[in-house]
Amino acid sequence: MAQTEPNLDHDVSWFLLPSYWAKMVVALISFLCFANSYDGDFVFDDSEAIINNKDLRAETPLGDLWHHDFWGSKLSSNTSHKSYRPLTVLTFRINYLFAGGFYPVGFHVINIILHCTISVLMVDVFSILLGGLQFSNKGRRLNLAPKTSLLAALLFAVHPVHTECVAGIVGRADLLCALFFLLSFLGYCKAFRENKEGHNFSIFWVLVSVILGAVAMLCKEQGITVLGLNAVFDALVINKLNVLELIQKLLHKDKSLENAGLLRKGLLFRITLLMSGGASILYIRWRIMGTGPPAFTEVDNPASFADSLFVRAINYNYYYSLNAWLLLCPWWLCFDWSMGCIPLIKSVSDWRIIALAALWFCLIGLICQALCSEDSHKRRILTLGLGFLIIPFLPASNLFFRVGFVIAERVIYLPSIGYCILFTYGFSLLSKQAKKKKILAVAVLGILLINVMRCALRSSQWRSEEQLFRSALSVCPLNAKVHYNVGKNLADKGNQSAAIKYYREAVRLNPKYVHAMNNLGNILKERNELQEAEELLSLAVQIQPDFAAAWMNLGIVQNSLRRFEEAEQSYWTAIKHRKKYPDCYYNLGRLYADLNRHIDALNAWRNATVLKPEHSLAWNNMIILLDNTGNLAQAEAVGREALGLIPNDHSLMFSLANVLGKSQKYKESEALFLKAIKANPNAASYHGNLAVLYHRWGNLELAKKHYEVSLKLDPMAPGTKENYNLLRRKLEQLQKKGGA
């Protein structure tokens, strides 16, 4: 058995609970933090990753998940984000299957359960990281730091920065990654159940750890970093390697490296296994990706587009300091930190340089203590703390490749493990020096309670897009995307006047924000402010010439301004940039119909229905145009085809019923009218046209009844009052004849 080390718990005034109860407490508190997010909506990125992701639907073959990115796009596509997380998407698909549709409760519940599970596992992980890896004579792992491992696990469980991962469904990727990351680490630890000599290890568990690391990476890219941490753990804990001593021996070309621990207990062999496994995983992933890294824009990560290496380096380090501050003081949280939220540092005279200096002052101090301290226990804990803080963060650091964000709270889910280690170790050192240890313990308990309340508050903000977006206005008032999302949310609710205000602010903050211009142009178009709408949409396509949606909306505006040739050109430009664009074909058909180019209109609408068979408006317009031009047989055929594809669409029932009525197929027409009215009983035109059918058919009392219902619903319905008056006169004449 390994030599006993100083006990971290000795001077700490904290709760001492049996392992089972400690885990129950951690599970309960982690659940309480995020329980109020269980009935939240799909918010922010959930729309693209879940609702609009065809990989969740049963009709998409399961095999496609292995060739698509997280958002459902082909990895080979130039527009793909290359975020390869097939196992996470698979769990979304299972959620969708069991829920029978897009019901967010099941998705949220799984996220909460995952965070609780991870928090419970953290008790075991922290007991190893803080107390060391030691086993009883029976091979049972000993927990030598029950108090501090409980404290560290609680700090992790209630950290508010985790809210995005737990309350945002897309955060499932980080949760699953963390779960298999921890299982890989614990599996690696199982390889060292010591025998009497203390030198044997299990190759099986080392390989299991590599496989679990691969699974973690299939949930999210950060997962691969566990192999590096396993190697660090092996060197520091299993081999008790003194890094500073090893460096000195290497510099002096000392041949006694074996005595320094480098070759003891198969370290090189195990590290070779880890490196080989990691290299193989990365190679396979690179082969699957097919093309180069994703193409991000300047607004996603402005520092990475800076021409000066100095500016890039300064801003990257400033981003690191902000991430560190979020771990230390997670009060200012935001769903998005891009688009001017954090202005670039362009000069050393910028006062924010102080944050960089503070970060590196702390890091260098910790690194020096981790390398130079004579206390091996201190060296080990500080090095492991720094390792867990830094290594999982490396994929998000911009050091190896450009990332598509400035700060993302979700990416510090795993690095927060390192923060919890360092915080707990600092607490133990303070407890050792403090005379009134209970006051210190109460202060830490206060921090935990504040974090619990902050988690609950932040979780409630993630329950709806309105709350989430508005909460960001005070944190990132310079972020154009925040104003854009608030505006979009208001527009979706029909509050166009308020939406315009936020869209204008988004464009002011970012004059090249084409999506804000497009949405603002759309609202202005609906309010008949066509000149400004055209200016905005023209500017949007000038800034981004391949912006298909803006080209289509520009065509709609030009059509409204009766500039038909320009409108047609805009529509075809939109289709050129997005070949499968059913809505654009629909609008093109409307243009051709206005120009009495009926064949072209029908062809355009047919293209829309081929690309999107459930495009009800395109089907309806085809039926109506054929009806109006006297092609009743063709209109009937199209109507039957449309209802075969969209059997519950009452507007299609209504249009086909009109055609059948004109073809004197009264019984079938009546059945469709009644079915349409059952689906939409408050449509005045449905009752009015059914009344016309009965009028033609000779069922005058039923005609009278439905005329009256129609007029009650809409007294100004065109033609209905005249038809009703004709019917009344006819009924009066019949009554007179009957009386005579």
Salt bridges, closest charged atoms under 4 A:
GLU5 OE1 - HIS377 ND1 3.57
GLU5 OE1 - ARG380 NH1 2.23
ASP11 OD1 - HIS10 ND1 3.24
ASP39 OD1 - ARG463 NH2 2.87
ASP55 OD1 - HIS68 ND1 2.87
ASP124 OD2 - LYS23 NZ 3.03
ASP124 OD1 - ARG141 NH2 3.06
GLU164 OE2 - ARG410 NH1 2.87
ASP174 OD2 - LYS220 NZ 2.62
GLU221 OE1 - ARG85 NE 3.10
GLU221 OE2 - ARG285 NH2 3.04
ASP234 OD2 - ARG270 NE 2.50
ASP254 OD2 - LYS249 NZ 3.41
ASP336 OD2 - LYS481 NZ 3.34
ASP350 OD2 - ARG352 NH2 2.92
GLU466 OE2 - ARG470 NE 3.89
GLU466 OE1 - LYS493 NZ 2.49
ASP492 OD2 - LYS488 NZ 3.63
GLU505 OE2 - ARG508 NH2 2.68
GLU529 OE2 - ARG527 NE 3.52
GLU532 OE2 - ARG504 NH1 2.62
GLU534 OE2 - ARG563 NH2 1.97
GLU566 OE2 - ARG563 NE 3.01
GLU568 OE1 - ARG597 NH1 3.59
ASP583 OD1 - HIS615 NE2 2.94
ASP600 OD2 - ARG597 NE 3.06
ASP627 OD1 - LYS662 NZ 2.82
GLU636 OE2 - ARG640 NH2 2.84
GLU636 OE2 - LYS665 NZ 2.94
GLU641 OE2 - ARG606 NH1 3.10
GLU668 OE2 - ARG640 NH1 2.68
GLU670 OE1 - LYS667 NZ 3.81
GLU708 OE2 - LYS704 NZ 2.83
